[in-house]
Amino acid sequence: MRLVFLDRQAERIGLRKGQGVAEARAICPDLDVLPADPAADRALLEALADWCDRYTPLVALDGEDGLHLDITGCTHLHGGERALLDGVLARLFALGIEARGAISSAVGMSWAAAHFGDGGVIGADAAQETLAPLPAAALRLPDEVLGPLGRVGLKTVGDLLPLPRAPLARRFGPLPLLRLDQALGLEDEPISPRLAVPMLSAERRLFDPVQSEDDILALAAHLARTLKEGLERRGEGGRLFALLLFRVDGRVFRLHAAASTPLRDPDRIVLLFRERLAAVHDDLDAGYGFDLIRLCVLRGEPFETAQAGFSDDAGEGRSLSAFADRVVARFGSESLLAVTLPESHVPERAAFLAPVADRQEHDRAIGGDKPAHVAAAPVSDRPLRLFTPPEPVETVAGVPEDAPKTFRWRRGFHRITRTEGPERIAGEWWIDGEDHPARDYFRVEDDAGRRFWLFREGVYGTETRLPRWFIHGVFA
């Protein structure tokens, strides 16, 4: 058993990562050791990343024990860089978390100062002075590079700064120079936020935390009216919204609500979140209340305005979309499905059930309000009920290429009196492959008046194996 993480007091008495627990106890008999739980550590780090959204939406995970925050343009909201850093560390300490932080113009500089230095706010003119006394590991170099550097006496960043770059790159590779330039701010190093940045957002910070759903919805309505102005300037409406509730103890609740059509109306937006709050009522623990509420527009689409007449039925369409949005918000996207007709002539692929929002996106993607019908045959030539997959049947025919005279299906015997067909449907070679057998479909009716849809898979004389018969559906 070895040490994987240490607090500051353990570092001060000389313990180090990778050290055996027995050796560490010999140095410090009162050492308090807890078993490592990577999954719990990851969950805590992600929870802290959610909590940091109150400062900036650009939050990225840094390995197993750190966070990167891009606070460009956000510092003035918190009293400056020093006040922002002190406030973050103080609030984390109040939550029982010991943390170190640094603010600089480069990700590498902040990482080095937080992990190996004293942190703080580091100006661009103090970059070399701050880096020089730090060990070479502060440049985020792997062990296979740190080992050769240490063997030749290059143990600190200050040892690397005055050296000529070309010989250093030839002997140790380009990585030390790249990390050095990134720490000094000479090379850009963008961070990758863990969550998508919203296109618009509005927030309200509260002196007195709120707990009731009515207060949350009232604040959401106020924020929705603020977002309406931004959406009007863009000429768009929101399709996906997020309501973030920051609890005073650091926990963050995210509620997402999707709309079937672009929305600007604050009442419609609040109505969606009223349904979402009703759906998660038991899981939304307000605790001591929420001190920050934020409403975001995650995705938008062009908003078309039209003048409605006295005989216009647009109101009916709006009420239908509002009903669909409320049902989906309350019971989930899978609760309301619609038939979608993709571009496929294979019967089992020609239609499927999809969530209403996905159906409408598909219709817009193909360039119209109504889906395109690709099937060549009339709708009445297709059965209302299809079997997925088709079920095999035993048939008897007068000649091999002819329609069957009788067939046996599900232990029942059927004598065919009327037949229509065949209708040949070939496979989609870009999906099924070029060797996929064709199908000859027949609409048949037995002596009891029941109508079935049978097909023969394969063509006589063109394949090595005999064709097989299947039933694909039944007519009403």
VOGU-3710 file (C-alpha; in Angstrom, 3 decimals, decimal comma):
1> mrlvfldrqa> 0,000/0,000/0,000  1,306/3,397/-1,031  0,331/7,029/-0,621  -1,443/8,578/-3,585  -2,593/11,955/-2,164  -1,277/14,137/0,666  -2,465/17,246/2,451  -0,191/20,177/3,237  0,712/19,015/6,726  1,815/15,618/5,406
11> eriglrkgqg> 3,975/17,333/2,783  5,588/19,566/5,428  6,770/16,605/7,511  8,481/15,043/4,477  5,973/12,526/3,135  5,672/12,116/-0,616  3,441/10,483/-3,184  4,276/6,873/-3,972  5,804/6,300/-0,539  4,905/3,075/1,242
21> vaearaicpd> 2,399/3,353/4,093  4,693/1,437/6,479  7,560/3,840/5,808  5,222/6,828/6,217  4,003/5,507/9,591  7,604/5,112/10,713  8,121/8,820/10,002  4,775/9,878/11,460  3,178/7,327/13,856  0,018/9,448/14,158
31> ldvlpadpaa> -0,557/9,387/10,368  -4,235/9,165/9,425  -4,597/7,001/6,307  -7,826/6,536/4,362  -8,355/4,034/1,528  -8,333/5,628/-1,922  -11,654/5,735/-3,801  -11,060/7,045/-7,361  -14,769/6,945/-8,242  -15,723/9,048/-5,225
41> drallealad> -12,853/11,458/-5,900  -14,052/11,875/-9,483  -17,614/12,496/-8,355  -16,440/15,114/-5,866  -14,317/16,828/-8,523  -17,273/16,975/-10,920  -19,480/18,348/-8,149  -16,894/21,064/-7,498  -16,830/21,824/-11,228  -20,604/22,336/-11,116
51> wcdrytplva> -20,184/24,596/-8,106  -17,559/26,662/-9,965  -20,118/27,485/-12,652  -21,188/30,341/-10,375  -17,926/32,070/-11,340  -17,558/31,156/-15,026  -19,178/28,719/-17,470  -15,733/27,706/-18,791  -14,699/25,014/-16,309  -12,471/22,076/-17,293
61> ldgedglhld> -11,275/19,088/-15,301  -7,511/18,882/-14,744  -6,527/15,286/-14,129  -7,610/13,768/-10,831  -7,161/16,671/-8,450  -7,656/20,000/-10,180  -9,867/22,363/-12,137  -9,126/24,959/-14,790  -11,353/28,048/-14,863  -11,229/30,542/-17,713
71> itgcthlhgg> -12,258/33,752/-15,931  -11,661/36,116/-18,842  -14,216/38,909/-18,573  -15,607/37,627/-15,248  -13,274/39,107/-12,637  -14,977/42,514/-12,459  -18,163/40,792/-11,276  -16,350/39,578/-8,164  -14,226/42,590/-7,249  -11,085/41,788/-9,226
81> eralldgvla> -8,707/38,850/-9,553  -7,440/38,853/-5,986  -10,926/39,115/-4,505  -12,163/36,336/-6,802  -9,344/33,957/-5,826  -9,681/34,688/-2,113  -13,439/34,246/-2,298  -13,201/30,885/-4,052  -10,635/29,505/-1,601  -12,520/30,846/1,413
91> rlfalgiear> -15,810/29,307/0,330  -14,125/25,979/-0,410  -12,552/26,043/3,039  -15,977/26,707/4,553  -17,216/23,620/2,708  -14,426/21,563/4,308  -12,146/21,415/1,250  -8,518/22,471/1,366  -7,465/23,921/-1,976  -4,725/25,974/-3,546
101> gaissavgms> -5,249/28,272/-6,489  -3,444/30,649/-8,792  -4,457/33,192/-11,410  -2,252/34,018/-14,377  -2,428/34,541/-18,111  -1,259/30,971/-18,858  -2,676/27,579/-17,868  0,807/26,156/-17,297  1,806/28,995/-14,986  -1,315/28,662/-12,856
111> waaahfgdgg> -0,874/24,882/-12,643  2,768/25,188/-11,567  2,088/27,879/-8,966  -0,869/25,958/-7,495  0,879/22,576/-7,334  4,441/23,558/-6,428  4,282/27,185/-5,334  2,273/29,436/-3,081  -0,396/30,290/-5,655  -1,801/33,793/-5,772
121> vigadaaqet> -2,171/36,250/-8,628  0,839/36,206/-10,967  1,397/39,008/-13,437  3,014/38,522/-16,837  6,158/40,408/-15,728  6,663/38,027/-12,776  6,371/34,776/-14,759  10,088/33,872/-14,908  10,689/34,954/-11,343  7,854/32,709/-10,137
131> laplpaaalr> 8,867/29,694/-12,213  12,623/29,771/-11,615  12,724/28,225/-8,081  10,116/25,550/-8,864  11,161/21,953/-9,664  11,151/20,774/-13,264  8,059/18,700/-12,494  6,150/21,989/-12,351  6,278/22,000/-16,154  4,009/18,909/-16,271
141> lpdevlgplg> 6,726/16,719/-17,749  6,443/12,899/-17,636  8,895/10,782/-15,626  10,725/9,612/-18,746  11,722/13,241/-19,377  12,293/14,294/-15,753  14,708/11,395/-15,170  17,263/12,401/-17,883  16,936/16,063/-16,892  17,735/15,280/-13,256
151> rvglktvgdl> 20,728/13,120/-14,141  22,446/16,067/-15,855  21,639/18,472/-13,018  18,609/20,236/-14,533  16,340/19,959/-11,504  14,537/23,321/-11,459  12,860/25,454/-14,064  15,509/28,096/-13,465  18,153/25,635/-14,686  16,339/25,385/-18,041
161> lplpraplar> 15,645/29,071/-18,657  19,175/30,233/-19,646  20,069/27,150/-21,745  20,220/27,348/-25,561  17,061/25,887/-27,021  18,423/23,926/-29,977  20,775/21,611/-27,987  18,098/21,158/-25,321  15,549/20,060/-27,931  18,015/17,681/-29,617
171> rfgplpllrl> 18,843/15,911/-26,373  15,518/15,874/-24,517  12,958/16,354/-27,292  10,567/19,233/-27,953  8,294/18,631/-24,946  10,353/20,545/-22,304  10,489/23,632/-24,528  6,788/23,395/-25,328  5,820/23,156/-21,664  8,175/25,997/-20,789
181> dqalgledep> 6,657/28,249/-23,469  3,160/27,355/-22,325  4,010/28,243/-18,740  5,507/31,571/-19,839  2,485/32,359/-21,992  4,415/32,220/-25,284  2,308/29,293/-26,571  -1,482/29,222/-26,444  -3,072/26,411/-24,447  -6,857/26,564/-24,618
191> isprlavpml> -8,917/24,592/-22,147  -11,804/22,299/-23,100  -14,876/23,060/-20,962  -16,663/19,980/-19,641  -20,055/21,434/-20,569  -21,271/23,303/-23,612  -21,203/27,072/-23,235  -24,762/28,489/-23,425  -25,560/30,916/-26,187  -27,413/33,178/-23,725
201> saerrlfdpv> -27,746/33,185/-19,952  -29,168/35,338/-17,187  -28,728/34,875/-13,454  -29,956/36,296/-10,181  -27,892/36,289/-6,980  -29,971/36,286/-3,823  -29,184/37,706/-0,429  -31,943/35,568/1,117  -31,967/32,017/-0,297  -35,263/30,718/-1,696
211> qseddilala> -36,730/27,260/-1,152  -40,270/27,075/-2,534  -41,051/26,137/-6,118  -43,231/29,244/-6,539  -40,292/31,523/-5,698  -38,034/29,586/-8,102  -40,578/29,891/-10,914  -41,080/33,599/-10,228  -37,341/34,175/-10,555  -37,251/31,992/-13,668
221> ahlartlkeg> -39,977/34,181/-15,215  -37,918/37,290/-14,500  -34,855/35,728/-16,105  -36,894/34,536/-19,101  -38,021/38,119/-19,760  -34,371/39,160/-19,713  -33,446/36,434/-22,195  -36,287/37,432/-24,508  -34,502/40,667/-25,401  -31,330/38,804/-26,343
231> lerrgeggrl> -33,246/36,279/-28,430  -35,040/39,080/-30,282  -31,733/40,745/-31,132  -30,489/37,444/-32,551  -33,721/36,756/-34,403  -33,900/33,337/-32,754  -35,947/31,351/-30,311  -34,780/28,862/-27,713  -35,132/25,117/-28,331  -33,246/23,829/-25,280
241> falllfrvdg> -33,184/25,602/-21,908  -31,392/24,878/-18,641  -32,279/26,110/-15,176  -29,363/25,961/-12,720  -30,090/26,085/-8,987  -27,049/26,683/-6,778  -27,687/25,545/-3,212  -25,943/27,348/-0,368  -23,983/24,238/0,624  -22,413/23,931/-2,838
251> rvfrlhaaas> -24,674/21,419/-4,559  -25,977/22,343/-8,012  -29,208/21,134/-9,626  -29,552/21,273/-13,424  -33,004/21,106/-14,979  -33,245/20,858/-18,768  -36,377/21,565/-20,791  -36,717/21,196/-24,547  -39,270/22,857/-26,791  -40,714/21,421/-29,998
261> tplrdpdriv> -40,662/24,879/-31,611  -38,420/27,910/-30,986  -39,673/29,847/-27,941  -39,366/33,409/-26,726  -42,504/33,721/-24,648  -41,493/33,814/-20,950  -44,803/32,247/-19,903  -44,244/29,230/-22,159  -40,699/28,825/-20,858  -41,783/29,003/-17,229
271> llfrerlaav> -44,572/26,531/-17,925  -41,975/24,010/-19,137  -39,985/24,341/-15,936  -43,134/24,117/-13,842  -43,653/20,663/-15,331  -39,975/19,776/-14,813  -40,129/20,796/-11,150  -43,277/18,732/-10,715  -41,511/15,741/-12,279  -38,438/15,971/-10,004
281> hddldagygf> -40,300/17,186/-6,929  -39,082/14,407/-4,628  -35,479/14,590/-5,881  -35,125/18,368/-5,564  -33,875/18,909/-2,030  -33,745/22,644/-1,411  -31,903/22,214/1,910  -31,187/25,657/3,306  -32,193/27,254/0,005  -30,735/28,415/-3,293
291> dlirlcvlrg> -28,686/31,601/-3,364  -28,070/31,720/-7,130  -30,458/30,903/-9,985  -29,412/30,931/-13,636  -31,475/30,416/-16,793  -29,589/29,476/-19,964  -30,435/28,991/-23,622  -28,336/26,038/-24,744  -29,628/25,790/-28,301  -31,606/28,147/-30,483
301> epfetaqagf> -33,119/28,267/-33,952  -34,375/31,047/-36,233  -37,674/32,401/-35,008  -40,233/33,119/-37,725  -42,882/35,693/-36,914  -46,179/35,682/-38,808  -49,271/37,834/-38,647  -52,244/35,612/-37,790  -55,631/36,308/-39,368  -59,128/35,684/-38,061
311> sddagegrsl> -59,391/32,368/-39,889  -55,776/31,303/-39,342  -55,313/27,935/-37,627  -51,824/28,789/-36,304  -53,232/28,954/-32,795  -54,191/25,307/-33,000  -50,631/24,381/-33,985  -49,207/26,431/-31,135  -51,511/24,791/-28,613  -50,531/21,362/-29,899
321> safadrvvar> -46,809/22,132/-29,588  -47,393/23,572/-26,110  -49,191/20,371/-25,094  -46,343/18,245/-26,474  -43,744/20,337/-24,644  -45,577/20,000/-21,331  -45,969/16,243/-21,670  -42,292/15,766/-22,551  -41,179/18,080/-19,734  -43,245/16,160/-17,174
331> fgsesllavt> -42,787/12,552/-18,296  -39,619/12,550/-20,444  -38,828/12,520/-24,148  -39,906/8,892/-24,616  -43,431/9,542/-23,348  -44,670/11,131/-26,582  -43,690/9,453/-29,842  -44,526/10,174/-33,461  -44,117/8,183/-36,644  -41,054/9,180/-38,645
341> lpeshvpera> -40,622/8,205/-42,298  -36,940/8,011/-43,248  -35,696/7,671/-46,795  -35,762/3,897/-47,153  -37,752/1,508/-49,349  -37,145/-1,505/-47,089  -40,451/-1,960/-45,190  -38,985/-2,470/-41,715  -36,902/0,695/-42,134  -39,518/2,864/-43,813
351> aflapvadrq> -41,111/3,982/-40,537  -40,249/4,038/-36,865  -41,397/5,747/-33,689  -39,238/8,618/-32,442  -39,638/11,351/-29,801  -41,625/14,318/-31,024  -38,633/16,659/-30,870  -36,496/14,286/-32,952  -39,335/13,887/-35,470  -39,606/17,627/-35,986
361> ehdraiggdk> -35,843/18,000/-36,357  -35,916/15,229/-38,974  -38,695/16,990/-40,896  -36,753/20,255/-40,927  -33,567/18,457/-41,989  -35,217/17,129/-45,162  -36,324/20,624/-46,091  -39,985/20,928/-45,262  -42,706/20,863/-42,691  -43,987/17,481/-43,849
371> pahvaaapvs> -41,879/14,327/-44,138  -41,124/12,993/-47,576  -42,825/9,730/-48,552  -40,349/7,534/-50,380  -42,405/4,352/-50,708  -43,413/3,825/-54,351  -46,540/1,813/-53,541  -49,765/3,416/-52,283  -50,303/3,463/-48,552  -53,215/1,002/-48,850
381> drplrlftpp> -50,842/-1,624/-50,313  -48,965/-1,841/-47,035  -50,295/-3,652/-43,952  -51,079/-1,725/-40,813  -49,173/-4,184/-38,665  -45,645/-5,350/-39,439  -43,767/-8,131/-37,687  -40,234/-7,314/-36,592  -38,481/-9,468/-37,548  -40,524/-11,248/-40,237
391> epvetvagvp> -41,683/-14,700/-39,146  -40,937/-17,828/-41,232  -43,806/-19,801/-42,759  -44,148/-23,148/-44,588  -45,682/-22,817/-48,067  -46,877/-25,020/-50,896  -46,939/-23,636/-54,466  -47,913/-25,050/-57,841  -44,613/-24,021/-59,438  -41,524/-22,692/-57,604
401> edapktfrwr> -41,757/-19,119/-58,961  -45,517/-18,852/-58,397  -47,422/-17,531/-55,417  -48,158/-20,066/-52,653  -51,397/-22,021/-52,573  -51,317/-22,762/-48,855  -49,097/-21,819/-45,922  -48,708/-22,793/-42,281  -47,986/-20,118/-39,685  -48,073/-20,321/-35,889
411> rgfhritrte> -49,503/-23,869/-36,019  -52,381/-22,638/-38,166  -53,128/-23,790/-41,709  -54,312/-21,229/-44,286  -55,680/-21,945/-47,770  -55,104/-19,010/-50,135  -57,992/-18,016/-52,409  -56,783/-14,666/-53,816  -53,265/-13,393/-54,595  -51,756/-10,089/-55,762
421> gperiageww> -48,116/-9,734/-56,739  -45,259/-10,162/-56,870  -43,699/-6,843/-55,876  -39,928/-7,091/-55,816  -38,034/-5,062/-53,202  -34,256/-5,226/-53,328  -32,015/-4,645/-50,336  -30,072/-1,460/-49,709  -26,585/-2,403/-50,820  -24,945/0,446/-48,877
431> idgedhpard> -26,362/-1,101/-45,680  -27,035/-4,787/-46,354  -24,249/-5,438/-48,857  -24,368/-6,329/-52,537  -25,108/-10,030/-51,892  -28,262/-9,421/-49,882  -31,147/-11,387/-51,485  -34,113/-9,616/-53,033  -37,682/-10,107/-51,799  -40,830/-10,884/-53,806
441> yfrveddagr> -43,879/-9,700/-51,855  -47,420/-11,103/-52,272  -50,706/-9,838/-50,848  -52,786/-12,928/-50,180  -56,249/-13,685/-48,767  -57,284/-16,999/-47,253  -60,674/-18,745/-47,412  -61,745/-17,000/-44,169  -61,181/-13,514/-45,638  -58,005/-12,772/-43,677
451> rfwlfregvy> -55,316/-10,924/-45,633  -51,567/-11,369/-45,155  -48,357/-9,959/-46,562  -45,933/-12,734/-47,528  -42,569/-12,543/-49,246  -40,120/-14,948/-50,758  -36,496/-14,164/-49,864  -34,259/-15,006/-52,800  -34,778/-15,818/-56,464  -34,823/-19,346/-57,886
461> gtetrlprwf> -31,807/-20,189/-60,034  -29,657/-17,225/-59,000  -28,527/-18,406/-55,561  -27,035/-21,593/-54,169  -29,595/-21,988/-51,370  -33,337/-22,310/-51,822  -35,490/-19,247/-51,230  -37,383/-19,018/-47,954  -40,873/-17,704/-47,217  -41,804/-15,257/-44,474
471> ihgvfa> -44,884/-13,388/-43,287  -44,146/-9,708/-42,799  -47,528/-8,303/-41,789  -51,284/-8,598/-41,617  -53,942/-6,284/-43,056  -56,815/-4,947/-41,005
//
